[in-house]
Structure formats: structure tokens, C-alpha cells
Amino acid sequence: MDKLREALEEKDAEMESIDSLNQTLIIMQRRTNDELEEAKKELTDGLQQMLNVRSTIGVKRMGELDQKAFLAACKEKTAEDEELAILCSKWEDELRNPEWHPFKVVHVDGQEKEILKDDDKKLQALKAELGEKAHDVIMKALREMNEYNPSGRYPIPELWHLKEDRKAPIGEVAAYIVKQWKTNKKKHTYRA
């Protein structure tokens, strides 16, 4: 009995030690995540200020209506600039409307997944009025908004590889900024 009690006390001490280590690791992970989020915010803010037309890395506002693509799609149905501006403004408002949630939950491979409803009245009316291309632009914005900010209805800035149209990892963004800085430094050195 005494040996069993000693063994249990040892195991209890080990469990406390492991629990303490686990709590320390959780705290360290939270701090690291906070630092990473702060660095990402600084990179996002800095990139928005230094963007130019030829930038490889930039900031994309996820869930924002791609006005250029939407207007190009709408021009197939109407060519009046005033009407195009009104349509664009209307659909930007619709995208931000928290009462409109054209998604449904389905089970895929044992997991719940939100997808857009095929029978949503607004989306069907959009397709009938402005065509498939305009419909697809709105669908893309809705998917992005639902992925990046499902609880809010506003676009979220994301570090983006503009040439390859994909999310840019922080390391790639940092390397790009350092490369830009070195290039600018060489230009200024040659002038002096």
C-alpha cells in the first residue's frame, strides 16, 4: 500500500510538473501569436503606404467588391455610367448588410462547411439582371468575407502576392520589403 501511495504521489508530482510546463507553453504561444499579429499589422500598414503599380506584394481587402471586374461585367448589360455607379454602390451595401446571410451549412466528409445558397433570391435576381459574370464577382466577395470575417460584414486587409493572386506569408513579405529597401538604398547611394 505504501509503495502504491508513493508511486501515486510521484505520478501526481509529474502531472503537476507537466501541467505547469503546458501552461507556460500556452502563455508563450499566446505572446508569440500576439507579436506575430502585431508584426503582420505593421507590415500591412507599411505596405499600403509604399504600394505602386508594379508591386509584387501588397494588401488585398478580403471581402471587398472588385469594382473594376464588377463594372466590366455590368457594362455588358448597361453602358450608362450613372447607372453603373448606382449598381456598384448598391452591391457594396448589400455585401456589408449583416441581415443578408446567403449561406447554408452542409456536411462534407464529416465536417460542417458553409456554402452559398443556390436559391438565394438576391443572388438569383442579380444573375437574371446583370448576368453570370457580375454574379460571380459578388459570389467571390461573399466567399472571401465569410472566410476572413464571418462575424463582421466588412473587408479585412490581407497580405497578398499580387502577381500570383494568393495569400503571402509574413516571411515572404519581409523578404520583399528588405529587397525593396536594398534596391532603394543602392539608388540613393549612386546619386550621392
N, C-alpha and C positions, 0 to 999 in steps of 0.2 A: 504494500500500500504506500509506504514511504517513497519507494523508488518511483512508483507511478505518479505520486504527487510532485516529486522533484522534476520528473520529465515534463509534466503538465506546466509547472512553473517556468521551466526553460522554454517550452514552446510558447507560453504566454509572453515571456520577455522578448522572444524572437518576433512574435507577431506585433508587439508594440513597436519594436525597432523598425520593422518593415513598414508599419503604418506611418510612423514618423518620417521615414525616408520617402514614402509615397506622397505625403502631404508637402514635404519640401520640394519634391519634383513637380507637383501640381502648381505650387506657387511660382517656381522658376519658369515653368512653361507659360503661365499667365503673364509674367513680366516680359518674357521673350516675345510673346504674341502682341502685347501692348507696344513694345519697342518696334516690332515689325510693322504694325498698323500705323504707328507714328511716322516711320520712315516712308511707308507707302504714301501716306497723305502728303508729306513733304515733296516726294518725287512727283506726285500728281499735280500739286500746286506749281512746282517749278517747271514742269513740262508744259503746262498750259500757258505759261508766260513766254517760253522760248520756242514755241512751235512755229514752223514755217511750212511752206507748201511741199518742200522736198523731205520733210522729216520722215524717218523710218519708224520711230517710236513716238507715240503720242498718247492722248487721252480720248477715249470714246465714252460718251454718255449713254450707258446701257438703259434701254427702255425709252430713249428719246426718238421721236419720229424723224426718220431720214427725209427731210423736207425735199431735197433735190430729187430723190427717187420717187417720192410721193407725187410731187408736182409733175414730173416727167410722165408718170403713169396716168395722172388725171388729164394731162393735155391731150391724150388720145380721145377723151370724151368731151372735153370743153376747152376752148382756147382763150377764154376771157380771163385776163389777169386778175381782175377784181374777184371773180367767182373762184378762181384757184386759191387766192389768198384766204377767202372765207372758208373754203373746204379744208385747207391746211389747218387753220385756226380751230375749226370745229373738231377735227380729229385729234389734234393735240389736247384739247379739252376733254374729249372722250377718253383718251388714254389715261389721263390723270383723275378721272372720275372714280372715287372709291366705291360707289354704289354699283358700278358696272363690273362684274366679275365673270367673264365668259369662259370659265374653266370648269372642268369636271374632274373628279378623282376616279382613276381606274387602277386596277391591279395588274401589274406587269411583272412576271417572274416572282410572285410572292411579295412584291413591294408596291406601295401606293405611289402613284405618279399623277401629277396634274397635267392635263392636256386641254387644248382649246376645244370648245364645243362646236361641232359642225352645224348645229341647228340654232346658234345664237342669232336672234333677229337683226341686231345691228350689223353684224358681220355679213349676214346674207344680203341685207339692204345695200351695204357698201359694195359688195361684189356685183349686185344687179345694176347699181347706179354708175359705178366708176370702173368696174372691170376687175379681172383677176390680178393684174399687176399691183394696183392700188391696194387691193385686199391683202396681198402677200406682204407688202410693206408694213401695213398695220399689224398683221399677224406676227411679223418679226419683232416689232417694237413691243407687242404684248408679251411674247415669249421671253424677251430679254428682261422686261420689267418684272415679270413673275419669277424669273430665275435670280435676279440680282437684288430685288427689293419687293418681295411679296407682301410685306406688311404695310408698306407705304406705296403711294402711287406717284412717285417722282423719279426721274432718272438718276442713276448712280454713276459717278466717274470711275472709269476702269483704265488701268494702264494697258495700252493696246499696241500691237505690232501692225502698223497701218498698211504696210506693203503686203503682208501675208494674211491680213484680216483675222487675227487671233489675239487672245489674251497674251500679254507679255509678262513673263516672270520678273520679279524685282531684280534679280541678278543681271538679267539681260538689259533691263532699263538702266541700271547703274553703269554697266559696261558701255552702253550707248552714250550716256551723259559724259563719262570720262573721255571717251573718244572725241566727242564734240568739243569738250573743253581743251583737249590737247591740240586739236585742229585749230581752234581759235587762238590758242596761245602761240602756235607757230606763226600764224598770220600776223599777229601783233608783234612778234619778235623780229620778223623780216622787215617790217615797216620802220622799226626803230633805228 
